[in-house]
Amino acid sequence: MSSIQIKRVETKKDLKRFIEFHYDLYKGNPYDVPNLYSDEVNTLSKNKNAAFDFCEAEYYLALKEGKIVGRVAAIINHKANEKWKKKDVRFGWIDFIDDIEVSRALFKAVEEYGRKKGMDDIVGPLGFTDMDPEGMLTWGFDKLGTMATIYNYEYYPQHMEKLGGWEKDNDYVEYYLVVPEKSPEKYTKIAEMVEKRYNLHVRKLTKKDIFQGGYGKKLFDLINLTYSDLYGFSELTDRQIDQYVKMYFPLADLDLVTVIEDGNKDNQLAGLGITIPSLSHALQKCRRGRLFPFGWWHLLRAIKFHKTDGVDLLLMGFLPEYRSKGANALLFADLIPRYVNYGFKWGETQVEMESNEGVQSQWGPLDPINHKKRRCYRRSLTLTPETRAGGGE
């Protein structure tokens, strides 16, 4: 009989314990980048996160001898299931000590929830939408994490193998890029050609453009279009877009945000690049994810004063008709001199589907190094433990 007790999160106190378990498990880890506590509360609270307009979820804690030893979220994104014609329950916010009975009990809780809701498969790690971190780290455990990705111990994927029945559903890669002393000639030459031949041009935005000129919504509308075919994506609603604009743009350095417009189509948005100073070290200095007493200062130094060596390439995308026209070179020709001016030494891409060769090819002039890999797993809820390969339960 298992000594692991599974407790459903029901109160604000339970949710606080759910969030803080990650800070306890990764205390002192030099590679983990913890999320802000307030951001976690906003994302996981059903009355605050606009994704609950089309998602439902439950959260679970694993306890052993009264002590929290694991956590997991069970999420059903009805919009994504409808789009991709799936009946999936997602697992996310998965953390556990190195004890196979703990991980087994957590996944069992998600599976039971999924079966009760009529789902066919369990898949993850995934959040509510693509705006949440996704994919379990499988390689690159000695590399610093980022604000937008998951860090996990090396034993996590080992547990997936031991439990049995899990299959690869999607693999991601991430790249480390060295910021050159100036824009590579390949980018500048193609950028000049693109401007002349296709009448594409760079536009830099102001806060007025974002909040009064409608560009905040335009940017996320473009993301909806450019990301529509990516793994597990579900279109952001107007309420979600409004939430993200209010959450991220008040403090954004718009010098590091570039949009490409098409002068032949009434300045229609053709592509975008939203990049930010790396907040990894600043977030590590926010004690238990809190802005006070001193966390706010470390974040301010990174965001406003660029006291960081890195830049995160957070959101980048182009409409399909511009991907073969070299529009991305126009984007990099604008951004790289700004990185140089700020003193950034390296950049980091966010998760890219391993099969997305078109995206990966654009990093060529920056001597990319694939330094992290991660995976989303899938397991059937309709097969019994006896019929699964490897047994597992």
NUNUBA-808408 format. One record per residue (C-alpha): residue number from 1; residue in one letter; x, y, z. Coordinates in steps of 0.2 Angstrom, whole numbers, plus 2048, in hexadecimal, padded with zeros to 3 digits. Example, Ala and Ser with C-alpha at 12.3 -4.5 7.8 and 13.67 -1.06 7.14 Angstrom:
BEGIN
{n: 1; res: A; u: 83E; v: 7EA; w: 827}
{n: 2; res: S; u: 844; v: 7FB; w: 824}
***
This chain:
BEGIN
{n: 1; res: M; u: 800; v: 800; w: 800}
{n: 2; res: S; u: 807; v: 811; w: 7FB}
{n: 3; res: S; u: 80C; v: 81D; w: 809}
{n: 4; res: I; u: 808; v: 82C; w: 7FE}
{n: 5; res: Q; u: 7F9; v: 836; w: 801}
{n: 6; res: I; u: 7F2; v: 841; w: 7F3}
{n: 7; res: K; u: 7E9; v: 851; w: 7F9}
{n: 8; res: R; u: 7DE; v: 85C; w: 7ED}
{n: 9; res: V; u: 7E2; v: 86E; w: 7EF}
{n: 10; res: E; u: 7D2; v: 876; w: 7F5}
{n: 11; res: T; u: 7D7; v: 886; w: 7FF}
{n: 12; res: K; u: 7E2; v: 895; w: 7FD}
{n: 13; res: K; u: 7ED; v: 88D; w: 80A}
{n: 14; res: D; u: 7EE; v: 87E; w: 7FF}
{n: 15; res: L; u: 7F3; v: 888; w: 7F0}
{n: 16; res: K; u: 800; v: 891; w: 7F9}
{n: 17; res: R; u: 808; v: 880; w: 7FE}
{n: 18; res: F; u: 806; v: 87A; w: 7EC}
{n: 19; res: I; u: 810; v: 889; w: 7E6}
{n: 20; res: E; u: 81D; v: 889; w: 7F3}
{n: 21; res: F; u: 822; v: 877; w: 7F1}
{n: 22; res: H; u: 82C; v: 87B; w: 7E2}
{n: 23; res: Y; u: 836; v: 888; w: 7EC}
{n: 24; res: D; u: 839; v: 87B; w: 7F9}
{n: 25; res: L; u: 83E; v: 86D; w: 7ED}
{n: 26; res: Y; u: 84A; v: 878; w: 7E3}
{n: 27; res: K; u: 851; v: 883; w: 7F1}
{n: 28; res: G; u: 863; v: 887; w: 7ED}
{n: 29; res: N; u: 863; v: 87F; w: 7DC}
{n: 30; res: P; u: 86E; v: 88A; w: 7D0}
{n: 31; res: Y; u: 864; v: 886; w: 7C0}
{n: 32; res: D; u: 852; v: 887; w: 7C5}
{n: 33; res: V; u: 849; v: 898; w: 7C2}
{n: 34; res: P; u: 83A; v: 899; w: 7CE}
{n: 35; res: N; u: 82A; v: 8A2; w: 7C8}
{n: 36; res: L; u: 824; v: 8B1; w: 7D2}
{n: 37; res: Y; u: 818; v: 8AC; w: 7DF}
{n: 38; res: S; u: 80B; v: 8B9; w: 7DA}
{n: 39; res: D; u: 80C; v: 8B3; w: 7C8}
{n: 40; res: E; u: 809; v: 8A1; w: 7CD}
{n: 41; res: V; u: 7FA; v: 8A6; w: 7D8}
{n: 42; res: N; u: 7F2; v: 8B0; w: 7C9}
{n: 43; res: T; u: 7F5; v: 8A1; w: 7BD}
{n: 44; res: L; u: 7EE; v: 894; w: 7C8}
{n: 45; res: S; u: 7E0; v: 89D; w: 7CF}
{n: 46; res: K; u: 7CF; v: 899; w: 7C6}
{n: 47; res: N; u: 7C8; v: 8AA; w: 7C9}
{n: 48; res: K; u: 7D8; v: 8B3; w: 7C2}
{n: 49; res: N; u: 7DE; v: 8AA; w: 7B3}
{n: 50; res: A; u: 7D4; v: 8AD; w: 7A4}
{n: 51; res: A; u: 7D9; v: 89B; w: 79D}
{n: 52; res: F; u: 7CB; v: 894; w: 7A9}
{n: 53; res: D; u: 7BF; v: 89B; w: 79C}
{n: 54; res: F; u: 7C3; v: 88B; w: 793}
{n: 55; res: C; u: 7CD; v: 880; w: 79F}
{n: 56; res: E; u: 7C9; v: 877; w: 7AF}
{n: 57; res: A; u: 7D6; v: 871; w: 7BB}
{n: 58; res: E; u: 7DA; v: 869; w: 7CC}
{n: 59; res: Y; u: 7EA; v: 869; w: 7D6}
{n: 60; res: Y; u: 7F1; v: 85B; w: 7E1}
{n: 61; res: L; u: 7FE; v: 85A; w: 7EE}
{n: 62; res: A; u: 807; v: 84A; w: 7F3}
{n: 63; res: L; u: 80B; v: 847; w: 805}
{n: 64; res: K; u: 816; v: 83B; w: 80E}
{n: 65; res: E; u: 815; v: 83A; w: 821}
{n: 66; res: G; u: 80C; v: 84B; w: 821}
{n: 67; res: K; u: 81A; v: 853; w: 816}
{n: 68; res: I; u: 817; v: 85A; w: 805}
{n: 69; res: V; u: 822; v: 850; w: 7F9}
{n: 70; res: G; u: 81A; v: 854; w: 7E8}
{n: 71; res: R; u: 80D; v: 85E; w: 7DE}
{n: 72; res: V; u: 804; v: 85E; w: 7CD}
{n: 73; res: A; u: 7F6; v: 867; w: 7C4}
{n: 74; res: A; u: 7E9; v: 85E; w: 7B9}
{n: 75; res: I; u: 7E3; v: 869; w: 7AB}
{n: 76; res: I; u: 7D6; v: 867; w: 79D}
{n: 77; res: N; u: 7D7; v: 874; w: 790}
{n: 78; res: H; u: 7C7; v: 871; w: 787}
{n: 79; res: K; u: 7CB; v: 87D; w: 779}
{n: 80; res: A; u: 7DB; v: 874; w: 774}
{n: 81; res: N; u: 7D3; v: 863; w: 775}
{n: 82; res: E; u: 7C6; v: 869; w: 769}
{n: 83; res: K; u: 7D2; v: 871; w: 75D}
{n: 84; res: W; u: 7DE; v: 861; w: 75D}
{n: 85; res: K; u: 7CF; v: 855; w: 75F}
{n: 86; res: K; u: 7D7; v: 84D; w: 76E}
{n: 87; res: K; u: 7D0; v: 849; w: 77F}
{n: 88; res: D; u: 7DF; v: 84D; w: 78A}
{n: 89; res: V; u: 7E2; v: 851; w: 79C}
{n: 90; res: R; u: 7F2; v: 85B; w: 79E}
{n: 91; res: F; u: 7FE; v: 859; w: 7AD}
{n: 92; res: G; u: 808; v: 869; w: 7B2}
{n: 93; res: W; u: 811; v: 870; w: 7C1}
{n: 94; res: I; u: 818; v: 85F; w: 7C4}
{n: 95; res: D; u: 825; v: 85E; w: 7D2}
{n: 96; res: F; u: 82A; v: 850; w: 7DD}
{n: 97; res: I; u: 838; v: 849; w: 7E8}
{n: 98; res: D; u: 842; v: 83A; w: 7E1}
{n: 99; res: D; u: 836; v: 82D; w: 7E6}
{n: 100; res: I; u: 82D; v: 823; w: 7D9}
{n: 101; res: E; u: 81E; v: 820; w: 7E4}
{n: 102; res: V; u: 81B; v: 833; w: 7E5}
{n: 103; res: S; u: 81C; v: 836; w: 7D2}
{n: 104; res: R; u: 811; v: 826; w: 7CF}
{n: 105; res: A; u: 804; v: 82D; w: 7DB}
{n: 106; res: L; u: 804; v: 83E; w: 7D4}
{n: 107; res: F; u: 801; v: 837; w: 7C2}
{n: 108; res: K; u: 7F3; v: 82C; w: 7C8}
{n: 109; res: A; u: 7EA; v: 83B; w: 7CF}
{n: 110; res: V; u: 7EA; v: 844; w: 7BF}
{n: 111; res: E; u: 7E5; v: 834; w: 7B5}
{n: 112; res: E; u: 7D6; v: 831; w: 7C1}
{n: 113; res: Y; u: 7D1; v: 843; w: 7BE}
{n: 114; res: G; u: 7D3; v: 841; w: 7AC}
{n: 115; res: R; u: 7C9; v: 831; w: 7AB}
{n: 116; res: K; u: 7BB; v: 839; w: 7B6}
{n: 117; res: K; u: 7BA; v: 847; w: 7A9}
{n: 118; res: G; u: 7B9; v: 83A; w: 79A}
{n: 119; res: M; u: 7CB; v: 83D; w: 794}
{n: 120; res: D; u: 7D5; v: 831; w: 789}
{n: 121; res: D; u: 7E7; v: 836; w: 78D}
{n: 122; res: I; u: 7F2; v: 83F; w: 799}
{n: 123; res: V; u: 7FF; v: 84A; w: 791}
{n: 124; res: G; u: 80C; v: 857; w: 798}
{n: 125; res: P; u: 814; v: 860; w: 7A0}
{n: 126; res: L; u: 809; v: 86D; w: 799}
{n: 127; res: G; u: 800; v: 87D; w: 7A0}
{n: 128; res: F; u: 7F0; v: 884; w: 79C}
{n: 129; res: T; u: 7F6; v: 88C; w: 78C}
{n: 130; res: D; u: 806; v: 88E; w: 782}
{n: 131; res: M; u: 809; v: 89E; w: 78D}
{n: 132; res: D; u: 80D; v: 892; w: 79B}
{n: 133; res: P; u: 81E; v: 888; w: 79D}
{n: 134; res: E; u: 81D; v: 877; w: 794}
{n: 135; res: G; u: 828; v: 868; w: 792}
{n: 136; res: M; u: 832; v: 85E; w: 79E}
{n: 137; res: L; u: 845; v: 861; w: 79E}
{n: 138; res: T; u: 84E; v: 852; w: 797}
{n: 139; res: W; u: 85F; v: 859; w: 794}
{n: 140; res: G; u: 868; v: 868; w: 799}
{n: 141; res: F; u: 866; v: 866; w: 7AC}
{n: 142; res: D; u: 876; v: 871; w: 7AF}
{n: 143; res: K; u: 870; v: 880; w: 7A5}
{n: 144; res: L; u: 867; v: 88F; w: 7AD}
{n: 145; res: G; u: 854; v: 88F; w: 7AB}
{n: 146; res: T; u: 84A; v: 89D; w: 7A4}
{n: 147; res: M; u: 83A; v: 8A6; w: 7AA}
{n: 148; res: A; u: 830; v: 89E; w: 79D}
{n: 149; res: T; u: 835; v: 88C; w: 79E}
{n: 150; res: I; u: 835; v: 87D; w: 7AB}
{n: 151; res: Y; u: 844; v: 878; w: 7B4}
{n: 152; res: N; u: 844; v: 866; w: 7BC}
{n: 153; res: Y; u: 850; v: 85A; w: 7C3}
{n: 154; res: E; u: 858; v: 84C; w: 7B9}
{n: 155; res: Y; u: 84E; v: 83F; w: 7C2}
{n: 156; res: Y; u: 83D; v: 845; w: 7BB}
{n: 157; res: P; u: 83F; v: 83D; w: 7AA}
{n: 158; res: Q; u: 847; v: 82E; w: 7B2}
{n: 159; res: H; u: 837; v: 82C; w: 7BB}
{n: 160; res: M; u: 82D; v: 82D; w: 7AB}
{n: 161; res: E; u: 837; v: 81E; w: 7A4}
{n: 162; res: K; u: 835; v: 814; w: 7B4}
{n: 163; res: L; u: 822; v: 817; w: 7B5}
{n: 164; res: G; u: 820; v: 810; w: 7A4}
{n: 165; res: G; u: 813; v: 813; w: 796}
{n: 166; res: W; u: 818; v: 825; w: 793}
{n: 167; res: E; u: 81C; v: 829; w: 781}
{n: 168; res: K; u: 824; v: 838; w: 778}
{n: 169; res: D; u: 817; v: 844; w: 773}
{n: 170; res: N; u: 821; v: 853; w: 76E}
{n: 171; res: D; u: 834; v: 858; w: 771}
{n: 172; res: Y; u: 83A; v: 86A; w: 772}
{n: 173; res: V; u: 84C; v: 871; w: 770}
{n: 174; res: E; u: 853; v: 882; w: 777}
{n: 175; res: Y; u: 862; v: 88B; w: 771}
{n: 176; res: Y; u: 870; v: 896; w: 778}
{n: 177; res: L; u: 875; v: 8A4; w: 76D}
{n: 178; res: V; u: 885; v: 8AF; w: 76F}
{n: 179; res: V; u: 881; v: 8C2; w: 76C}
{n: 180; res: P; u: 88D; v: 8C7; w: 75E}
{n: 181; res: E; u: 896; v: 8D8; w: 75E}
{n: 182; res: K; u: 88B; v: 8DE; w: 750}
{n: 183; res: S; u: 87D; v: 8D7; w: 745}
{n: 184; res: P; u: 883; v: 8C9; w: 73A}
{n: 185; res: E; u: 885; v: 8CE; w: 728}
{n: 186; res: K; u: 879; v: 8C1; w: 723}
{n: 187; res: Y; u: 86B; v: 8C9; w: 72D}
{n: 188; res: T; u: 86F; v: 8DB; w: 727}
{n: 189; res: K; u: 870; v: 8D7; w: 715}
{n: 190; res: I; u: 860; v: 8CD; w: 715}
{n: 191; res: A; u: 857; v: 8DA; w: 71F}
{n: 192; res: E; u: 85C; v: 8E8; w: 712}
{n: 193; res: M; u: 855; v: 8DD; w: 704}
{n: 194; res: V; u: 845; v: 8D9; w: 70D}
{n: 195; res: E; u: 842; v: 8EB; w: 711}
{n: 196; res: K; u: 844; v: 8F0; w: 6FE}
{n: 197; res: R; u: 83C; v: 8E0; w: 6F6}
{n: 198; res: Y; u: 82D; v: 8DE; w: 701}
{n: 199; res: N; u: 82A; v: 8EF; w: 709}
{n: 200; res: L; u: 82C; v: 8E7; w: 71B}
{n: 201; res: H; u: 832; v: 8F2; w: 729}
{n: 202; res: V; u: 836; v: 8F3; w: 73B}
{n: 203; res: R; u: 82A; v: 8FB; w: 747}
{n: 204; res: K; u: 82F; v: 8FF; w: 759}
{n: 205; res: L; u: 820; v: 901; w: 765}
{n: 206; res: T; u: 81C; v: 90D; w: 773}
{n: 207; res: K; u: 812; v: 90A; w: 783}
{n: 208; res: K; u: 804; v: 915; w: 77A}
{n: 209; res: D; u: 804; v: 909; w: 76B}
{n: 210; res: I; u: 802; v: 8FA; w: 777}
{n: 211; res: F; u: 7F5; v: 900; w: 783}
{n: 212; res: Q; u: 7EC; v: 90D; w: 778}
{n: 213; res: G; u: 7F0; v: 909; w: 766}
{n: 214; res: G; u: 7EA; v: 8F7; w: 767}
{n: 215; res: Y; u: 7FB; v: 8F0; w: 764}
{n: 216; res: G; u: 7FB; v: 8E5; w: 774}
{n: 217; res: K; u: 7EC; v: 8DB; w: 76D}
{n: 218; res: K; u: 7F4; v: 8DB; w: 75B}
{n: 219; res: L; u: 803; v: 8D3; w: 761}
{n: 220; res: F; u: 7FA; v: 8C5; w: 76A}
{n: 221; res: D; u: 7EE; v: 8C3; w: 75B}
{n: 222; res: L; u: 7FE; v: 8C0; w: 750}
{n: 223; res: I; u: 804; v: 8B3; w: 75D}
{n: 224; res: N; u: 7F3; v: 8AA; w: 75B}
{n: 225; res: L; u: 7F6; v: 8AA; w: 748}
{n: 226; res: T; u: 809; v: 8A5; w: 748}
{n: 227; res: Y; u: 808; v: 898; w: 756}
{n: 228; res: S; u: 7F7; v: 890; w: 750}
{n: 229; res: D; u: 7FF; v: 880; w: 749}
{n: 230; res: L; u: 80B; v: 87D; w: 758}
{n: 231; res: Y; u: 80A; v: 86F; w: 764}
{n: 232; res: G; u: 7FB; v: 870; w: 770}
{n: 233; res: F; u: 7F7; v: 882; w: 76C}
{n: 234; res: S; u: 7E6; v: 88A; w: 76F}
{n: 235; res: E; u: 7E2; v: 89B; w: 769}
{n: 236; res: L; u: 7E3; v: 8A9; w: 777}
{n: 237; res: T; u: 7D2; v: 8B1; w: 77A}
{n: 238; res: D; u: 7D0; v: 8C4; w: 77B}
{n: 239; res: R; u: 7CF; v: 8C2; w: 78E}
{n: 240; res: Q; u: 7DF; v: 8B9; w: 78F}
{n: 241; res: I; u: 7E7; v: 8C6; w: 783}
{n: 242; res: D; u: 7E1; v: 8D4; w: 78E}
{n: 243; res: Q; u: 7E8; v: 8CB; w: 79D}
{n: 244; res: Y; u: 7F9; v: 8C9; w: 795}
{n: 245; res: V; u: 7FB; v: 8DA; w: 78F}
{n: 246; res: K; u: 7F7; v: 8E1; w: 7A0}
{n: 247; res: M; u: 803; v: 8D5; w: 7A9}
{n: 248; res: Y; u: 812; v: 8D6; w: 79E}
{n: 249; res: F; u: 813; v: 8E7; w: 794}
{n: 250; res: P; u: 813; v: 8F4; w: 7A2}
{n: 251; res: L; u: 825; v: 8F0; w: 7A7}
{n: 252; res: A; u: 82B; v: 8EA; w: 796}
{n: 253; res: D; u: 83A; v: 8F2; w: 78D}
{n: 254; res: L; u: 832; v: 8F5; w: 77C}
{n: 255; res: D; u: 844; v: 8F8; w: 775}
{n: 256; res: L; u: 845; v: 8E5; w: 775}
{n: 257; res: V; u: 834; v: 8E3; w: 76D}
{n: 258; res: T; u: 834; v: 8E4; w: 75A}
{n: 259; res: V; u: 826; v: 8E2; w: 74E}
{n: 260; res: I; u: 827; v: 8E0; w: 73B}
{n: 261; res: E; u: 81A; v: 8E8; w: 730}
{n: 262; res: D; u: 815; v: 8E6; w: 71E}
{n: 263; res: G; u: 814; v: 8F7; w: 715}
{n: 264; res: N; u: 80B; v: 8EF; w: 706}
{n: 265; res: K; u: 7FD; v: 8E9; w: 711}
{n: 266; res: D; u: 7F9; v: 8F9; w: 71B}
{n: 267; res: N; u: 806; v: 8F5; w: 728}
{n: 268; res: Q; u: 7FF; v: 8E4; w: 72D}
{n: 269; res: L; u: 809; v: 8DB; w: 73A}
{n: 270; res: A; u: 814; v: 8CE; w: 732}
{n: 271; res: G; u: 81E; v: 8C9; w: 741}
{n: 272; res: L; u: 824; v: 8CD; w: 752}
{n: 273; res: G; u: 832; v: 8CA; w: 75E}
{n: 274; res: I; u: 82F; v: 8CC; w: 771}
{n: 275; res: T; u: 840; v: 8CB; w: 77A}
{n: 276; res: I; u: 844; v: 8CF; w: 78C}
{n: 277; res: P; u: 853; v: 8D0; w: 797}
{n: 278; res: S; u: 857; v: 8C0; w: 79F}
{n: 279; res: L; u: 84E; v: 8C0; w: 7B0}
{n: 280; res: S; u: 855; v: 8AF; w: 7B6}
{n: 281; res: H; u: 862; v: 8B5; w: 7C3}
{n: 282; res: A; u: 856; v: 8C2; w: 7C9}
{n: 283; res: L; u: 848; v: 8B6; w: 7CC}
{n: 284; res: Q; u: 854; v: 8AB; w: 7D5}
{n: 285; res: K; u: 857; v: 8B9; w: 7E1}
{n: 286; res: C; u: 844; v: 8BB; w: 7E5}
{n: 287; res: R; u: 843; v: 8B2; w: 7F5}
{n: 288; res: R; u: 835; v: 8A4; w: 7F3}
{n: 289; res: G; u: 82F; v: 8AE; w: 7E4}
{n: 290; res: R; u: 82B; v: 8BE; w: 7ED}
{n: 291; res: L; u: 82E; v: 8CF; w: 7E7}
{n: 292; res: F; u: 830; v: 8D6; w: 7F9}
{n: 293; res: P; u: 83B; v: 8DA; w: 802}
{n: 294; res: F; u: 848; v: 8DB; w: 7F4}
{n: 295; res: G; u: 842; v: 8D0; w: 7E5}
{n: 296; res: W; u: 83B; v: 8DF; w: 7DC}
{n: 297; res: W; u: 84C; v: 8E8; w: 7DC}
{n: 298; res: H; u: 855; v: 8D9; w: 7D3}
{n: 299; res: L; u: 847; v: 8D8; w: 7C6}
{n: 300; res: L; u: 848; v: 8EB; w: 7C3}
{n: 301; res: R; u: 85B; v: 8EB; w: 7C1}
{n: 302; res: A; u: 858; v: 8DD; w: 7B3}
{n: 303; res: I; u: 849; v: 8E5; w: 7AB}
{n: 304; res: K; u: 84D; v: 8F7; w: 7AB}
{n: 305; res: F; u: 860; v: 8F8; w: 7AD}
{n: 306; res: H; u: 864; v: 8E9; w: 7A4}
{n: 307; res: K; u: 86F; v: 8E2; w: 7B2}
{n: 308; res: T; u: 870; v: 8D1; w: 7AA}
{n: 309; res: D; u: 87B; v: 8C8; w: 79D}
{n: 310; res: G; u: 86D; v: 8C0; w: 793}
{n: 311; res: V; u: 85D; v: 8C3; w: 789}
{n: 312; res: D; u: 84E; v: 8B7; w: 787}
{n: 313; res: L; u: 846; v: 8B5; w: 776}
{n: 314; res: L; u: 835; v: 8B4; w: 77D}
{n: 315; res: L; u: 829; v: 8B4; w: 76F}
{n: 316; res: M; u: 82D; v: 8B4; w: 75D}
{n: 317; res: G; u: 822; v: 8B1; w: 74E}
{n: 318; res: F; u: 81E; v: 8B5; w: 73C}
{n: 319; res: L; u: 80F; v: 8B3; w: 731}
{n: 320; res: P; u: 811; v: 8A4; w: 725}
{n: 321; res: E; u: 813; v: 8AF; w: 716}
{n: 322; res: Y; u: 822; v: 8B8; w: 71D}
{n: 323; res: R; u: 82C; v: 8A9; w: 723}
{n: 324; res: S; u: 835; v: 8A6; w: 713}
{n: 325; res: K; u: 838; v: 8B9; w: 70F}
{n: 326; res: G; u: 845; v: 8BB; w: 71C}
{n: 327; res: A; u: 83B; v: 8C6; w: 727}
{n: 328; res: N; u: 843; v: 8BF; w: 736}
{n: 329; res: A; u: 854; v: 8C7; w: 730}
{n: 330; res: L; u: 84C; v: 8D8; w: 732}
{n: 331; res: L; u: 847; v: 8D4; w: 743}
{n: 332; res: F; u: 858; v: 8CE; w: 749}
{n: 333; res: A; u: 861; v: 8DD; w: 740}
{n: 334; res: D; u: 857; v: 8E8; w: 74B}
{n: 335; res: L; u: 858; v: 8DF; w: 75B}
{n: 336; res: I; u: 86A; v: 8D9; w: 75B}
{n: 337; res: P; u: 872; v: 8EB; w: 75C}
{n: 338; res: R; u: 866; v: 8EF; w: 76B}
{n: 339; res: Y; u: 86D; v: 8DF; w: 774}
{n: 340; res: V; u: 87F; v: 8E5; w: 770}
{n: 341; res: N; u: 87B; v: 8F6; w: 777}
{n: 342; res: Y; u: 873; v: 8EF; w: 787}
{n: 343; res: G; u: 883; v: 8E4; w: 78A}
{n: 344; res: F; u: 87A; v: 8D3; w: 788}
{n: 345; res: K; u: 886; v: 8C5; w: 785}
{n: 346; res: W; u: 87A; v: 8B7; w: 781}
{n: 347; res: G; u: 868; v: 8B3; w: 77C}
{n: 348; res: E; u: 85D; v: 8A4; w: 77F}
{n: 349; res: T; u: 84F; v: 89E; w: 774}
{n: 350; res: Q; u: 840; v: 897; w: 77C}
{n: 351; res: V; u: 839; v: 886; w: 779}
{n: 352; res: E; u: 838; v: 881; w: 766}
{n: 353; res: M; u: 831; v: 871; w: 75F}
{n: 354; res: E; u: 83F; v: 865; w: 75B}
{n: 355; res: S; u: 837; v: 863; w: 74A}
{n: 356; res: N; u: 836; v: 875; w: 746}
{n: 357; res: E; u: 845; v: 877; w: 73B}
{n: 358; res: G; u: 83F; v: 887; w: 734}
{n: 359; res: V; u: 840; v: 890; w: 744}
{n: 360; res: Q; u: 851; v: 888; w: 749}
{n: 361; res: S; u: 859; v: 88D; w: 738}
{n: 362; res: Q; u: 857; v: 89F; w: 73C}
{n: 363; res: W; u: 864; v: 89F; w: 74A}
{n: 364; res: G; u: 872; v: 899; w: 73E}
{n: 365; res: P; u: 87C; v: 8AA; w: 73E}
{n: 366; res: L; u: 87C; v: 8AA; w: 751}
{n: 367; res: D; u: 885; v: 899; w: 753}
{n: 368; res: P; u: 877; v: 891; w: 75D}
{n: 369; res: I; u: 87A; v: 884; w: 76A}
{n: 370; res: N; u: 86C; v: 878; w: 76E}
{n: 371; res: H; u: 86F; v: 877; w: 781}
{n: 372; res: K; u: 85E; v: 871; w: 787}
{n: 373; res: K; u: 851; v: 864; w: 782}
{n: 374; res: R; u: 840; v: 860; w: 78A}
{n: 375; res: R; u: 831; v: 855; w: 786}
{n: 376; res: C; u: 81F; v: 854; w: 788}
{n: 377; res: Y; u: 819; v: 842; w: 78C}
{n: 378; res: R; u: 808; v: 839; w: 788}
{n: 379; res: R; u: 800; v: 82A; w: 790}
{n: 380; res: S; u: 7F0; v: 821; w: 78D}
{n: 381; res: L; u: 7E2; v: 821; w: 79A}
{n: 382; res: T; u: 7D9; v: 813; w: 791}
{n: 383; res: L; u: 7E6; v: 806; w: 793}
{n: 384; res: T; u: 7E8; v: 7FD; w: 7A3}
{n: 385; res: P; u: 7F8; v: 7FC; w: 7AC}
{n: 386; res: E; u: 7FA; v: 7EA; w: 7A7}
{n: 387; res: T; u: 7F9; v: 7EE; w: 795}
{n: 388; res: R; u: 805; v: 7FD; w: 795}
{n: 389; res: A; u: 817; v: 7FA; w: 78F}
{n: 390; res: G; u: 822; v: 7F8; w: 79F}
{n: 391; res: G; u: 813; v: 7F6; w: 7AB}
{n: 392; res: G; u: 817; v: 805; w: 7B6}
{n: 393; res: E; u: 809; v: 804; w: 7C3}
***
